[in-house]
Amino acid sequence: MDQFTLNLLFVGASFALYIGIAIWARAGSTSEFYAAGRGVHPVTNGMATAADWMSAASFISMAGLIAFTGYDNSSFLMGWTGGYVLLALLLAPYLRKFGKFTVSEFIGDRFYSSTARMVAVICLLVASITYVIGQMQGVGIAFGRFLEIDAFWGLLIGSCVVFAYAVFGGMKGVTYTQVAQYCVLITAYTIPAVFISLQLTGNPIPALGLFGSTESGEPLLVKLNQIVTDLGFAEYTAAHGSTINMVLFTLSLMIGTAGLPHVIMRFFTVPRVSDARWSAGWTLVFIALLYLTAPAVGAMARLNISELMWPNGTSGEAVSVEQIESDPEYAWMATWQKTGLLGWEDKNGDGKIQYYNDANADLQAKAAENGWEGNELTNFNRDILVLANPEIASLPGWVIGLVAAGGLAAALSTAAGLLLAISSAVSHDLLKGQLTPNMSEKSELLAARISMAAAIVVAVLLGLNPPGFAAQTVALAFGLAAASIFPALMMGIFSTRINNAGAVAGMLAGLVVTLLYIFLHKGWFFIPDTNSFTDADPLLGPIKSTSFGAIGAAVNFTVAYIVSGMTKETPQEIKDLVESVRIPRGAGVAVEGH
C-alpha cells in the first residue's frame, strides 16, 4: 500500500471517529452546549483538557523550535506546564464554585458591570482568534503534506471537520471527541519518538535516551553540540538569548495559560468544586506524557537532519543534489519541497547542498576557501519537523500515517475548544447577556452554532496569513490572555478592593499596550516593511513581542488598583460574594448559575 493511501486511511478513520462521537454526544440544551451538562468525570475532563491544550503548537511546532534553537525554547515547556499549577491552585476551583458558564459571565457578575463583561468578551475574542490562527496554520501544513494538496484546501477540509463535530456537539460533543483526539495524538507523538530513540541510543524511553549515548559511545547531546558548532551554530545546550526575555516569556506563558478562556471553560463541566482541582491534576499527567518527550524529539531530529546533510561528517562533503534526487533516504525532501515549506539551491553549481551558518565569522574563511556561496538549504520551516521526523528517520509507512492523524487531531481539538469559547462569548455573553436578554434557549443554541460557523470562516481567512510559526503565533495569544484576562480573574477572586471601574480600566490598559507592542514589533498589518520589526529586533530592550504579556499583566494590575483607589468602593454585597466563593464554606457544593 502506498504512503498516500495509508495517510488517507489513518486520517479518514480518525475523522470518522470524531464525527461519530459528535453525533452520539449531540448537545440538546444550552447547558450541554456550554458545559456538557456539568457531568464530566475528572479523569475524562483531564484527558479532554489535555487535548484542548496540546494544540498544533505543542504537537507540530514546539519540537521544531526546540530543535533549531535549543536550550532557550525549553521555556515553552516550563511556561505551559507551570501555568496549569497556577490554574489548579488559584483559579479553577473558585471559578467552578461561582457556577457560571463563561469567563466573561464571571467577570460581569463579580465586577457588577455589563461594561466589564463586554470588555472581557473583547479580550477573549482577541486572544482566542489569535490562538486559532496557529491551529489553522497547523491544519494547513498537515493536510498540505499528507494529502498532497494546497494548504488552502487543507484549511477548508479541516474547517469542515471542525464544523461537523463542534457546531452540532457543543461542549458535550467536543469533550468526548477530545478524549479520542488525545488518544490519537499521544500515540502518534510517542511511537515515532520511541523508534528514533531506539535507533540512536538503544533506549526505548525518549526522555532517557536524550541523556544517553549513541552507538559510538559518545553522549547524544555532546555529539549534537559538536556537529552544530562545526556548522557555525551556537551550542545546542547553551543559552542563546537574553535571560530577562526568557524569564518574562516563561512568566507570560504561565499566566497566559491560567487566563485562557477555552481552557478555563473545561473546569465548568465537572460536577463538584473538588473535581475541578482533580481535573487540573489529571491534565498535568496527560500533558507530561508529551512534554517530557518533546525535548528528545527536537534534539534527535536536529541530529538526524545534520547528519543527513553531512553524511560523512562535517570534515567530509555535504550531500549531493544527485543523492537527494535518487536516494530513498532523501525522498522526504522532495515530497516536502512540493509544499513550499522546504527548499534548497545549488548556488555555486558544485552539485552539493552546503548546510551551515553563513553568518558565522569563523566559517567565512572556510566558505571562501571551498567556494561556498552561502547556506544552500534555503528554506526549512520549523513547523514541518515533527511531521517529517518519521520520514527523516526512515520509519515504516504506517507510522507516517499515524503522525498525520495525530498532527491533525492536535490542531483540530484545540481549534474546536477555541471556537466554542468564541461562540459562547458571542451567543451567551453578548446576545443573551446584553442585547437580547429574553432570547429563548432554542434561539440561543441556534445563535451559538451560527456564531461558531462564522468564527470558523474568520479563522480560515486569518490562518492563510499568520504572523509567525505556529508556536510563536500561539505565544502571542498567551501574552494577550496574560495581559487582559488573568489579572481580572485573580483580582476578582482574591481582592475585594477592585471595583468595576478598576477592572475595566485594567483590562483595557493591559490589552491595548500589549496589542500595540505586538503590532509595532511584528509589523503585522500596519507596517509595510515587516522585516524592519522582527523578533530579532525588540523595541524595548531585549523584550520580544512574545514575552510582553507579563509586562501587560503588570500594567493591568497597576491601573486597576490605581483607578479602584480613586473611585467608589466595591459594594458590600459583592464583597460578601467574593468571600463566599474564596472561603470554602460548604466545600464541594457548587453554586449553580443556571
C-alpha positions in Angstrom: 0.0 0.0 0.0 1.5 3.4 -1.0 2.0 6.2 1.5 -0.7 8.4 0.2 -3.3 5.6 0.7 -2.0 5.0 4.2 -2.3 8.6 5.1 -5.9 8.7 3.8 -6.7 5.6 5.8 -5.4 6.9 9.1 -6.8 10.4 8.7 -10.1 9.3 7.3 -10.6 6.7 10.1 -9.8 9.3 12.8 -12.2 11.9 11.2 -15.0 9.3 11.1 -14.4 8.6 14.8 -14.6 12.3 15.7 -17.8 12.9 13.8 -19.4 9.7 15.1 -18.7 10.7 18.6 -20.2 14.2 17.9 -23.4 12.7 16.6 -23.6 10.4 19.7 -23.0 13.2 22.1 -25.0 15.9 20.3 -25.9 18.8 22.6 -29.6 19.2 23.2 -29.6 22.2 25.6 -27.5 25.3 26.3 -26.2 23.6 29.5 -24.9 20.7 27.4 -23.6 23.0 24.7 -21.7 25.3 27.1 -20.8 23.0 30.0 -21.6 19.4 28.9 -24.3 19.3 31.5 -21.7 19.6 34.3 -21.4 15.8 34.4 -17.9 15.1 33.1 -15.7 12.8 35.2 -12.4 14.5 36.4 -10.2 11.9 34.6 -12.2 12.3 31.4 -12.1 16.0 31.7 -8.4 15.9 32.3 -7.8 14.0 29.1 -10.1 16.3 27.2 -8.4 19.4 28.6 -5.0 18.0 27.7 -6.2 17.5 24.1 -7.8 21.0 24.1 -4.4 22.3 25.4 -1.9 20.4 23.3 -2.6 22.2 20.1 -0.7 22.4 16.8 1.9 24.5 18.7 2.6 21.6 21.1 2.4 18.7 18.6 3.7 20.3 15.4 5.7 23.4 16.2 7.2 23.2 19.7 9.8 20.4 19.0 10.8 22.2 15.8 11.5 25.4 17.7 13.4 23.5 20.3 15.4 21.6 17.6 16.6 24.8 15.8 17.1 27.0 18.9 17.9 24.5 21.6 18.0 25.3 25.4 16.2 28.6 25.2 13.0 27.2 23.9 12.6 24.9 26.9 10.8 27.9 28.2 7.8 26.7 26.2 7.7 23.6 28.4 8.2 25.4 31.7 5.6 28.1 30.9 2.9 25.9 29.6 3.1 23.3 32.4 3.7 25.8 35.1 0.5 27.6 34.1 -1.5 24.6 35.0 -0.2 24.7 38.5 -1.4 28.3 38.8 -4.7 27.3 37.2 -5.3 24.4 39.6 -4.3 26.3 42.8 -5.6 29.8 42.1 -8.5 29.8 39.6 -10.2 26.5 38.6 -11.9 25.6 41.9 -13.1 29.1 42.6 -14.5 29.7 39.2 -16.3 26.3 39.3 -17.8 27.2 42.7 -19.1 30.5 41.2 -21.1 28.3 38.9 -21.2 30.3 35.6 -20.8 29.1 32.1 -18.2 31.5 30.8 -15.2 33.6 31.9 -16.9 36.8 30.7 -20.0 36.0 32.8 -17.9 35.6 35.9 -16.2 39.0 35.3 -19.5 40.7 34.6 -21.1 39.4 37.8 -18.1 39.8 40.0 -17.5 43.4 38.9 -21.2 44.1 38.8 -20.9 45.7 35.4 -22.2 44.9 31.9 -19.3 47.0 30.6 -16.8 44.8 32.4 -18.5 41.8 30.8 -18.3 43.3 27.3 -14.6 44.3 27.7 -14.0 40.7 28.8 -15.7 39.5 25.7 -13.4 41.7 23.6 -10.3 40.4 25.4 -11.5 36.8 24.9 -12.2 37.2 21.2 -8.8 38.9 20.6 -6.8 36.2 22.4 -8.9 33.3 21.0 -8.8 34.5 17.4 -5.1 35.0 17.6 -4.7 31.5 19.1 -6.9 29.8 16.5 -4.7 31.3 13.7 -1.9 29.0 14.8 -4.3 26.0 14.8 -5.5 26.6 11.3 -1.9 27.1 10.2 -1.1 23.6 11.6 -4.1 22.1 9.8 -2.9 23.6 6.5 0.6 22.3 7.0 -0.5 18.8 7.9 -3.1 18.5 5.1 -0.7 20.1 2.6 1.9 17.3 3.2 0.0 14.2 3.9 -2.9 14.6 1.4 -0.6 16.3 -1.1 -2.9 19.2 -1.6 -2.6 23.0 -1.4 -2.6 24.4 2.1 -5.7 26.5 1.3 -7.8 23.4 0.5 -6.3 21.8 3.7 -7.7 24.6 5.7 -11.1 24.2 4.1 -11.3 20.5 4.7 -10.1 20.9 8.3 -12.7 23.7 9.0 -15.5 21.4 7.6 -14.5 18.7 10.1 -14.4 21.1 13.0 -17.8 22.4 11.9 -19.3 18.9 11.9 -18.4 17.9 15.4 -18.1 21.3 17.2 -21.1 23.1 15.9 -23.5 20.3 16.5 -21.9 18.6 19.5 -21.1 21.7 21.5 -19.1 21.2 24.7 -20.6 17.8 25.3 -19.6 16.6 21.8 -16.3 18.3 21.9 -15.4 16.8 25.3 -15.7 13.2 24.2 -14.2 14.0 20.8 -11.2 15.5 22.5 -10.7 12.3 24.6 -10.5 10.4 21.3 -8.2 13.0 19.9 -5.9 12.8 22.9 -5.5 9.1 22.5 -4.7 9.6 18.8 -2.2 12.4 19.2 -0.3 11.0 22.2 0.1 7.6 20.4 1.2 9.4 17.2 3.7 11.5 19.0 5.2 8.7 21.2 5.6 5.8 18.8 8.0 7.7 16.3 9.9 9.1 19.3 10.4 5.5 20.7 11.6 4.3 17.3 14.0 7.1 16.9 15.3 6.9 20.4 16.0 3.1 19.9 17.8 3.9 16.6 20.1 6.5 18.1 20.6 5.4 21.7 19.1 1.9 22.1 16.8 3.3 24.8 13.1 3.0 24.2 12.3 5.9 26.5 13.0 9.1 24.6 13.4 11.3 27.7 16.1 9.0 29.0 17.6 8.5 25.5 18.2 12.2 25.3 20.8 11.9 28.0 22.1 8.5 26.8 24.9 7.6 24.4 24.9 6.9 20.7 26.3 3.7 19.1 29.8 5.2 19.1 29.6 5.6 22.9 29.5 9.4 22.7 26.7 11.1 24.7 24.0 12.2 22.3 24.0 15.9 23.5 27.8 16.1 23.3 27.7 14.7 19.7 24.9 17.2 18.8 26.8 20.1 20.3 29.9 19.2 18.3 28.0 18.9 15.0 26.1 22.2 15.3 29.1 24.2 16.4 31.1 22.7 13.5 28.3 24.1 11.2 28.7 27.6 12.8 25.6 27.5 15.1 25.7 28.0 18.9 25.9 25.0 21.1 22.6 23.2 21.4 22.6 23.1 25.2 23.9 26.7 25.6 21.7 29.8 26.4 21.3 31.8 23.2 19.4 34.9 24.2 18.5 37.3 27.0 17.8 35.8 30.4 15.4 38.7 31.1 13.5 37.9 28.0 13.4 34.2 28.8 12.0 34.8 32.3 9.4 37.2 31.0 8.5 34.8 28.2 8.1 31.9 30.7 6.0 34.0 33.0 3.8 35.3 30.1 3.1 31.7 29.1 2.3 30.7 32.7 -0.2 33.4 33.5 -1.5 33.2 29.9 -2.2 29.6 30.4 -4.1 30.3 33.6 -6.1 33.0 31.7 -7.1 31.2 28.5 -10.9 31.1 28.3 -11.2 27.9 26.3 -9.1 26.1 29.0 -10.9 27.6 31.9 -14.3 26.6 30.3 -13.4 23.0 30.7 -13.5 23.3 34.5 -17.1 24.4 34.4 -18.0 20.9 33.1 -17.3 18.8 36.2 -19.9 18.1 38.9 -18.2 19.5 42.0 -15.6 22.1 43.1 -13.1 19.4 44.2 -13.4 17.8 40.8 -12.0 21.0 39.2 -8.8 20.5 41.2 -8.6 16.8 40.3 -9.2 17.7 36.6 -6.2 20.1 36.6 -4.0 17.4 38.2 -5.0 14.8 35.7 -4.5 17.3 32.9 -0.9 17.8 34.0 -0.3 14.0 34.0 -1.6 13.6 30.5 0.3 16.7 29.2 3.5 15.4 30.8 3.4 12.3 28.5 4.0 14.5 25.5 6.1 17.3 27.1 8.7 15.0 28.6 9.1 13.6 25.1 9.3 16.8 23.1 12.9 17.8 24.1 14.1 14.4 22.9 12.2 14.7 19.7 13.7 18.1 18.9 17.3 17.1 19.8 17.2 13.8 17.9 15.6 15.3 14.9 18.3 18.1 14.7 21.0 15.4 14.9 19.4 13.3 12.2 19.0 16.3 9.9 22.6 17.5 10.4 23.9 14.0 9.7 21.8 13.7 6.6 23.1 16.9 5.2 26.7 15.9 6.0 26.7 12.1 5.6 30.4 11.8 6.1 30.6 14.3 9.0 31.5 18.0 8.7 35.1 17.1 7.8 33.7 15.5 4.6 31.4 16.7 1.9 27.8 17.8 2.0 25.0 15.7 0.5 24.9 15.9 -3.3 21.9 17.0 -5.4 22.0 13.7 -7.2 21.7 11.8 -3.9 18.7 13.9 -2.8 17.0 13.1 -6.1 17.7 9.4 -6.2 18.4 8.0 -2.7 15.2 6.8 -0.9 16.7 8.1 2.3 16.2 11.6 1.0 12.8 11.1 -0.7 11.1 13.1 2.2 12.9 16.2 1.0 11.4 16.1 -2.5 8.0 15.5 -1.0 8.2 18.4 1.4 9.6 20.6 -1.3 6.3 20.4 -3.1 4.6 22.1 -0.1 6.9 25.1 -0.3 8.0 24.6 3.3 11.3 23.1 2.4 13.7 24.3 -0.3 17.4 24.2 -1.4 19.5 25.7 -4.2 22.9 24.7 -5.5 24.2 28.3 -5.5 27.8 27.6 -6.5 27.0 24.8 -9.0 29.2 22.2 -7.3 26.5 19.5 -7.2 26.4 19.7 -3.4 24.0 21.3 -0.9 26.1 23.0 1.8 24.1 23.5 5.1 25.8 25.8 7.6 25.5 29.1 9.3 26.8 31.5 6.7 26.7 34.4 9.2 29.3 32.8 11.3 32.7 34.7 11.2 34.8 31.6 11.9 33.3 29.7 8.9 33.5 32.6 6.4 37.2 31.9 5.7 36.4 28.2 5.2 33.4 29.0 2.9 35.6 31.3 0.8 38.3 28.6 0.6 35.8 26.0 -0.6 33.9 28.2 -2.9 30.7 28.1 -1.0 28.2 30.9 -1.7 26.0 30.7 1.4 23.7 28.2 3.1 22.1 26.3 0.3 19.3 24.8 2.4 17.3 28.0 1.7 14.1 27.1 3.5 13.3 24.8 6.4 10.1 25.7 8.0 10.4 24.6 11.6 6.7 23.6 11.8 7.4 20.6 9.5 9.9 18.9 11.8 7.6 16.6 13.8 5.6 15.7 10.8 8.7 15.0 8.7 10.5 13.2 11.6 9.4 9.7 10.8 10.4 10.1 7.2 13.8 11.6 8.1 14.4 8.5 10.3 13.1 6.1 7.6 10.3 4.7 9.8 7.5 2.5 8.4 4.7 4.0 6.3 2.1 3.3 8.9 4.0 5.4 11.4 3.9 8.3 9.0 0.2 7.9 8.5 -0.3 7.8 12.3 1.6 11.0 12.7 -0.6 12.6 10.0 -3.7 11.7 12.1 -2.0 12.9 15.3 -1.0 16.3 14.0 -4.5 16.9 12.7 -6.0 15.7 16.0 -3.9 18.2 17.9 -4.8 21.1 15.7 -8.5 20.3 15.4 -9.0 19.6 19.1 -7.8 23.0 20.2 -9.5 24.7 17.3 -12.8 23.2 18.5 -12.2 24.4 22.1 -11.3 27.9 20.9 -14.3 28.1 18.6 -16.6 27.0 21.4 -15.2 29.8 23.6 -15.7 32.3 20.9 -19.2 31.0 20.2 -20.2 31.2 23.9 -18.8 34.7 24.2 -21.0 35.9 21.3 -24.2 34.0 22.0 -24.2 33.8 25.8 -22.4 36.9 26.9 -23.1 39.4 24.0 -26.6 38.3 22.7 -28.2 36.6 25.7 -26.4 38.7 28.3 -26.7 42.1 26.8 -28.5 42.6 23.5 -31.5 40.2 23.7 -31.9 39.0 27.3 -35.3 37.5 26.6 -33.9 35.1 24.0 -35.2 31.6 24.3 -32.9 28.6 24.9 -33.6 27.3 21.4 -32.7 30.7 19.9 -29.6 30.9 22.0 -28.4 27.5 20.9 -29.0 28.4 17.3 -27.1 31.7 17.7 -24.2 29.8 19.3 -24.0 27.5 16.3 -24.2 30.3 13.8 -21.6 32.4 15.6 -19.3 29.3 15.7 -19.7 28.8 12.0 -18.8 32.5 11.4 -15.8 32.1 13.7 -14.6 29.2 11.6 -14.7 31.3 8.4 -12.7 34.1 10.1 -10.2 31.5 11.4 -9.6 30.1 7.9 -9.0 33.6 6.4 -6.6 34.6 9.2 -4.9 31.2 9.0 -3.7 32.0 5.5 -1.5 34.8 6.7 -0.1 34.0 10.2 2.4 36.3 11.9 4.9 33.6 12.6 5.4 29.9 13.2 2.5 28.1 14.9 4.1 28.1 18.4 5.1 31.8 18.0 1.5 32.8 17.0 0.1 30.8 19.9 2.6 32.5 22.2 1.2 35.9 21.2 -2.3 34.7 22.1 -0.9 33.7 25.5 0.5 37.1 26.0 -2.8 38.7 25.2 -4.6 36.5 27.7 -2.0 37.1 30.3 -2.2 40.9 29.9 -6.0 41.1 29.9 -7.9 38.2 31.4 -5.7 36.6 34.0 -5.3 39.8 36.2 -9.1 40.4 36.1 -9.7 36.8 37.3 -7.1 37.0 40.0 -8.3 40.3 41.4 -11.9 39.2 41.1 -11.3 36.2 43.3 -8.7 37.4 45.8 -9.3 41.2 46.2 -12.5 42.9 47.3 -10.8 46.3 46.7 -11.0 46.2 42.9 -14.3 47.7 41.7 -15.9 47.8 38.3 -14.1 50.9 37.1 -10.7 49.5 38.1 -11.4 46.1 36.4 -12.5 47.8 33.1 -9.6 50.2 33.1 -7.1 47.5 33.9 -8.2 45.1 31.2 -8.3 47.8 28.5 -4.8 49.1 29.5 -3.3 45.6 29.5 -4.9 44.6 26.2 -4.1 47.9 24.4 -0.5 48.2 25.5 0.2 44.5 24.6 -1.5 44.8 21.2 0.4 48.0 20.3 3.7 46.3 21.2 2.9 43.2 19.1 1.8 45.2 16.1 4.8 47.5 16.2 7.2 44.7 16.9 5.9 42.2 14.4 4.9 44.9 11.8 1.7 42.9 11.4 -1.0 44.6 9.3 0.3 48.2 10.0 3.9 48.4 8.8 4.5 47.6 5.1 8.2 46.5 5.6 7.7 43.7 8.1 11.4 43.0 8.0 12.1 46.2 9.9 10.4 44.8 13.0 11.1 41.2 13.9 11.7 39.1 17.0 15.4 39.7 16.4 14.9 43.5 16.9 12.9 44.1 20.1 11.5 47.6 20.7 12.0 47.6 24.5 15.5 46.4 25.4 15.7 42.6 24.9 11.9 42.0 25.3 10.3 40.3 22.4 6.6 40.6 21.5 6.0 37.0 22.7 7.3 38.0 26.1 5.4 41.2 26.6 2.3 39.7 28.1 3.9 39.6 31.5 4.5 43.4 31.3 1.0 43.9 30.0 -0.3 42.0 33.1 1.7 44.3 35.4 0.2 47.3 33.6 -3.3 45.7 34.1 -2.8 45.2 37.9 -1.3 48.6 38.4 -4.0 50.5 36.5 -6.8 48.5 38.2 -5.5 49.3 41.7 -5.0 53.0 41.0 -8.4 53.5 39.4 -10.1 51.5 42.1 -8.5 53.6 44.7 -9.8 56.8 43.1 -13.4 55.6 42.5 -16.3 54.4 44.5 -15.7 51.4 46.8 -16.9 47.9 45.9 -20.5 47.3 47.3 -20.8 45.2 50.4 -22.9 42.5 48.7 -20.1 42.0 46.1 -17.5 41.7 48.9 -19.7 39.1 50.5 -20.0 37.3 47.2 -16.2 37.2 46.8 -15.7 35.9 50.3 -18.3 33.1 49.8 -16.5 32.0 46.7 -13.0 32.1 48.1 -13.6 30.7 51.6 -14.6 27.0 51.3 -17.8 27.0 53.3 -19.9 24.1 52.2 -16.9 22.8 50.2 -17.9 20.5 47.3 -21.2 22.2 46.7 -21.2 24.4 43.6 -23.3 27.4 43.3 -25.3 26.9 40.1 -25.7 29.9 37.9 -28.4 28.4 35.6 
